[in-house]
Amino acid sequence: MQTIFVFVKCELGKAYDVASEAVEDIEQVSEVHSVSGKYDLLMKCYLPDDEDIGHFVTGHLQTLPGVKETFTIITFKAFS
């Protein structure tokens, strides 16, 4: 399993709609947080090891209505 974090910039007034749709409709999205700064949302996603990250982001997240821009962070190891 691979974990990625995706910052999302939304069209004005659309952040809550994007967050709701991502959590409800995209199985790989485990959490969505509203954040301050350049981006509106931070999505935590779990992908199978064989799933292509680029295709997932461009095909599932960037095509959500209201999404203007994304910035993806690929993780290596989780510490707890």
C-alpha positions in Angstrom: 0.0 0.0 0.0 1.3 3.5 -0.9 0.2 6.7 0.8 0.1 10.0 -0.9 -1.0 13.5 0.3 -2.6 15.8 -2.3 -3.1 19.5 -1.7 -6.0 20.8 -3.7 -6.9 24.4 -4.8 -10.6 24.8 -5.5 -12.7 27.3 -7.4 -14.1 29.9 -5.1 -16.9 28.5 -2.9 -16.4 24.9 -4.0 -14.0 23.5 -1.3 -16.7 21.8 0.8 -18.3 20.3 -2.3 -15.0 18.9 -3.5 -14.2 17.5 -0.1 -17.6 15.8 0.2 -17.5 14.3 -3.2 -13.9 13.0 -2.7 -14.6 11.3 0.6 -18.0 9.8 -0.6 -17.1 8.8 -4.1 -13.3 7.9 -4.3 -12.5 4.8 -2.3 -8.8 5.6 -2.1 -9.4 8.9 -0.3 -9.3 8.2 3.4 -9.4 11.8 4.8 -9.9 15.3 3.6 -8.9 18.3 5.7 -9.6 22.0 5.1 -6.3 23.9 5.4 -5.1 27.5 5.3 -2.5 28.9 2.9 -2.1 28.5 -0.9 -4.4 25.4 -1.0 -7.9 24.8 0.3 -7.8 21.0 1.0 -5.4 18.3 2.0 -6.4 14.7 0.9 -4.8 11.6 2.4 -5.0 8.7 -0.1 -4.1 5.0 0.1 -3.3 3.4 -3.2 -2.5 -0.3 -4.0 1.2 -0.8 -4.7 0.4 -1.4 -8.4 -1.7 1.7 -8.9 -0.1 4.5 -10.9 -0.1 7.7 -8.8 -0.1 10.0 -11.8 -3.1 8.3 -13.4 -5.0 8.3 -10.0 -4.4 12.0 -9.4 -5.2 13.1 -13.0 -8.1 10.7 -13.5 -9.8 10.9 -10.2 -8.8 14.0 -8.2 -8.2 16.6 -10.9 -11.4 15.7 -12.6 -13.6 16.5 -9.6 -15.9 19.4 -10.3 -14.4 22.5 -8.7 -10.8 21.5 -8.6 -8.4 24.1 -10.1 -4.9 22.8 -9.1 -3.2 19.9 -7.2 0.1 19.3 -5.6 1.0 15.7 -4.7 3.4 14.5 -2.0 4.6 10.9 -2.2 5.5 9.4 1.1 8.2 6.9 1.9 7.8 5.6 5.5 5.3 6.3 8.3 6.5 6.6 11.8 4.3 6.1 14.9 
